[in-house]
Amino acid sequence: MDFESVFRLLLETFEKNHFRYALIGGWAVAAAGHHRATQDIDFLLQRDDYPAVKAFLSGFGYELLNESGDVANFAGKLKELGQVDFLLAHRPYALAMLDRAIRRPILDRKFVVPVLQPEDLIGLKLQSIVNDPARAEEDRADIEALLRLNAKELHWELIEEYFTILNKKDEFHALRQKFLDPH
């Protein structure tokens, strides 16, 4: 996948059309300070903007792999286009995540893009673990990296809220003790 070309294509289109979006997934975790390999690009996108994004991607050589009211996955017909995935924001929590996103540099500062806050990335990673336990090891590693890198600056009450909603409050307390109160 030619990440630089795909980012340029997507970001120019998103900005020109004033779409509400933020980077999530591996690229967002990297923007927060934890670099790891990733094979695709993931965005949180306001669901109202999705029909226009879908039409654009389809016209540019992407094939729709999966679509629901909450997610959409596209694969480029050419290898260089790679895979682009969208989580479609329409519920209050996801829309609030978009509101809190901050612009950060990616790809050696070639682009500046809205990226979810670490707390919100942790919430999405936790939801991913609940939805797909096969991804738990990678997502837990991302959560721990985000906590390790940002422990003192995090809004721990928001993180606790995510863990509570997803019935993982015991895990929250263990992580808080490990990363905030390590004595």
PyMOL commands that set and color helices and strands:
alter all, ss='L'
color gray80, all
select helices_A, chain A and resi 3-16+25-31+47-59+79-81+92-100+118-131+133-150+156-165+169-179
alter helices_A, ss='H'
color red, helices_A
select strands_A, chain A and resi 21-24+40-46+62-67+71-76+83-89+102-106+111-115
alter strands_A, ss='S'
color yellow, strands_A
deselect
rebuild
show_as cartoon
